Amino acid sequence: MPRASIIITTRNRPDLLPRAVQSAQASGRDVEIVVVDDASSDQTADVCKGLSGINYVRVEHNQGAAEARKIGLVASRGEYLSFLDDDDTRLANSLEAQIEALEGDSRAGLIYGRAIWGDQEGMPGSRSYPSECPSGDVFWKLLTRNFIPCGSTVFRRSCLARVGRRGDSRPGLDDWDLWIRIAEIYPVLS
């Protein structure tokens, strides 16, 4: 069983996918990369055949990012889980550092960090968000707004057994819904 799984959902963006996969592979050791192709109608399948070290899952009918992430969760095997959009990248060794922090606090269910805005070539810029990264009991703060960047999170698979995989499937709300359900039960690290 891999230590961690990074789930990358994609649809009709084969030019962006290799960079996301490479960054996921460089983010930690013993990482399973699950690429969920959400019914692409272009060269995405061919690009994925050329990428080594990925678990490729193709969905025949467009499900949307939220459902594609759920499919990726089912296909993944890691003890720690993370999502990465196909147009995003992870910093080298970032997953490793976050897992070490989670392992240092057995009560915590999720860890997140700041997201750095980058340019079209993936070079980091000077802007990041959120400006503050609250930790601990963040449930009530999360109810007012989603301050957790999806691609910066790592959470324990064991959390899903308590909070469930099913949640809001509306675009832009699925990750927020999951963070709220995790934060209701577990402390959050940043």
C-alpha positions as semicolon CSV with decimal commas, in nm:
position;residue;x (nm);y (nm);z (nm)
1;M;0,000;0,000;0,000
2;P;0,140;0,344;-0,087
3;R;0,188;0,591;0,194
4;A;-0,003;0,866;0,013
5;S;-0,223;0,915;-0,291
6;I;-0,258;1,234;-0,492
7;I;-0,575;1,244;-0,701
8;I;-0,556;1,456;-1,015
9;T;-0,876;1,510;-1,210
10;T;-0,856;1,625;-1,569
11;R;-1,074;1,695;-1,870
12;N;-0,947;1,804;-2,210
13;R;-0,626;1,965;-2,085
14;P;-0,351;1,725;-2,192
15;D;-0,095;2,006;-2,220
16;L;-0,122;2,088;-1,848
17;L;-0,134;1,738;-1,705
18;P;0,235;1,634;-1,730
19;R;0,349;1,930;-1,517
20;A;0,091;1,849;-1,248
21;V;0,195;1,481;-1,245
22;Q;0,566;1,565;-1,224
23;S;0,507;1,801;-0,932
24;A;0,298;1,538;-0,752
25;Q;0,576;1,283;-0,795
26;A;0,833;1,528;-0,658
27;S;0,619;1,620;-0,358
28;G;0,703;1,314;-0,147
29;R;0,813;0,954;-0,131
30;D;0,597;0,646;-0,178
31;V;0,327;0,849;-0,355
32;E;0,058;0,697;-0,573
33;I;-0,066;0,933;-0,846
34;V;-0,425;0,865;-0,954
35;V;-0,526;1,051;-1,269
36;V;-0,901;1,054;-1,329
37;D;-0,977;1,142;-1,691
38;D;-1,329;1,284;-1,677
39;A;-1,439;1,178;-2,029
40;S;-1,187;1,383;-2,224
41;S;-1,248;1,398;-2,597
42;D;-0,893;1,490;-2,697
43;Q;-0,544;1,341;-2,657
44;T;-0,557;1,313;-2,279
45;A;-0,562;0,929;-2,286
46;D;-0,255;0,923;-2,513
47;V;-0,071;1,169;-2,290
48;C;-0,151;0,954;-1,987
49;K;-0,015;0,642;-2,161
50;G;0,313;0,828;-2,191
51;L;0,329;0,922;-1,822
52;S;0,507;0,670;-1,604
53;G;0,409;0,588;-1,249
54;I;0,041;0,684;-1,262
55;N;-0,279;0,493;-1,201
56;Y;-0,498;0,607;-1,493
57;V;-0,877;0,590;-1,451
58;R;-1,101;0,693;-1,739
59;V;-1,464;0,792;-1,689
60;E;-1,674;0,747;-2,002
61;H;-1,935;1,014;-1,925
62;N;-1,846;1,356;-1,786
63;Q;-1,905;1,356;-1,410
64;G;-1,762;1,694;-1,313
65;A;-1,467;1,753;-1,083
66;A;-1,650;1,663;-0,760
67;E;-1,762;1,320;-0,880
68;A;-1,427;1,258;-1,052
69;R;-1,253;1,322;-0,718
70;K;-1,481;1,068;-0,551
71;I;-1,393;0,814;-0,821
72;G;-1,027;0,889;-0,752
73;L;-1,077;0,830;-0,381
74;V;-1,221;0,485;-0,453
75;A;-0,935;0,403;-0,692
76;S;-0,664;0,523;-0,451
77;R;-0,494;0,318;-0,181
78;G;-0,284;0,563;0,022
79;E;-0,316;0,623;0,394
80;Y;-0,290;0,998;0,327
81;L;-0,488;1,168;0,051
82;S;-0,458;1,488;-0,146
83;F;-0,628;1,646;-0,446
84;L;-0,447;1,836;-0,719
85;D;-0,610;2,012;-1,012
86;D;-0,451;1,948;-1,351
87;D;-0,354;2,314;-1,384
88;D;-0,186;2,328;-1,040
89;T;0,147;2,207;-0,908
90;R;0,277;2,099;-0,570
91;L;0,605;2,222;-0,429
92;A;0,886;1,965;-0,405
93;N;0,874;1,769;-0,078
94;S;0,559;1,955;0,035
95;L;0,353;1,637;0,074
96;E;0,632;1,478;0,274
97;A;0,648;1,772;0,517
98;Q;0,271;1,775;0,562
99;I;0,255;1,400;0,631
100;E;0,529;1,435;0,892
101;A;0,326;1,708;1,065
102;L;0,011;1,491;1,059
103;E;0,207;1,198;1,199
104;G;0,324;1,426;1,480
105;D;-0,037;1,498;1,584
106;S;-0,252;1,183;1,581
107;R;-0,566;1,384;1,661
108;A;-0,548;1,603;1,349
109;G;-0,744;1,498;1,043
110;L;-0,625;1,747;0,784
111;I;-0,335;1,979;0,714
112;Y;-0,323;2,263;0,462
113;G;-0,100;2,552;0,365
114;R;-0,089;2,865;0,157
115;A;-0,133;2,844;-0,217
116;I;0,107;3,049;-0,428
117;W;-0,027;3,208;-0,743
118;G;0,184;3,128;-1,047
119;D;0,207;3,231;-1,409
120;Q;0,104;3,031;-1,718
121;E;0,439;2,850;-1,721
122;G;0,397;2,742;-1,360
123;M;0,655;2,978;-1,216
124;P;0,559;3,094;-0,865
125;G;0,465;3,458;-0,818
126;S;0,464;3,683;-0,514
127;R;0,094;3,647;-0,421
128;S;-0,038;3,374;-0,194
129;Y;-0,357;3,293;-0,008
130;P;-0,496;3,278;0,252
131;S;-0,318;3,560;0,431
132;E;-0,381;3,384;0,763
133;C;-0,390;3,008;0,814
134;P;-0,596;2,929;1,122
135;S;-0,546;2,589;1,281
136;G;-0,697;2,381;1,558
137;D;-1,075;2,399;1,586
138;V;-1,157;2,584;1,262
139;F;-1,510;2,447;1,217
140;W;-1,696;2,774;1,277
141;K;-1,450;2,976;1,068
142;L;-1,492;2,731;0,781
143;L;-1,868;2,767;0,794
144;T;-1,836;3,134;0,701
145;R;-1,587;3,093;0,414
146;N;-1,355;2,841;0,255
147;F;-1,001;2,957;0,330
148;I;-0,841;2,617;0,261
149;P;-0,687;2,590;-0,087
150;C;-0,781;2,248;-0,221
151;G;-0,442;2,162;-0,372
152;S;-0,261;2,240;-0,046
153;T;-0,443;1,981;0,165
154;V;-0,350;1,639;0,292
155;F;-0,599;1,439;0,495
156;R;-0,612;1,095;0,651
157;R;-0,805;0,822;0,471
158;S;-0,934;0,716;0,813
159;C;-1,127;1,046;0,831
160;L;-1,344;0,933;0,540
161;A;-1,467;0,637;0,746
162;R;-1,620;0,883;0,994
163;V;-1,727;1,171;0,769
164;G;-1,808;0,974;0,452
165;R;-1,717;1,035;0,089
166;R;-2,057;1,161;-0,013
167;G;-2,106;1,531;0,008
168;D;-2,195;1,828;-0,202
169;S;-2,127;1,763;-0,570
170;R;-2,171;2,120;-0,689
171;P;-1,858;2,269;-0,847
172;G;-1,657;2,470;-0,599
173;L;-1,839;2,332;-0,297
174;D;-1,727;1,969;-0,286
175;D;-1,388;2,037;-0,128
176;W;-1,530;2,296;0,114
177;D;-1,798;2,048;0,218
178;L;-1,533;1,784;0,291
179;W;-1,315;2,025;0,490
180;I;-1,617;2,127;0,702
181;R;-1,709;1,765;0,772
182;I;-1,350;1,685;0,871
183;A;-1,314;2,003;1,084
184;E;-1,635;1,921;1,270
185;I;-1,467;1,614;1,419
186;Y;-1,090;1,668;1,392
187;P;-0,842;1,948;1,461
188;V;-0,688;2,102;1,147
189;L;-0,318;2,184;1,108
190;S;-0,164;2,454;0,893
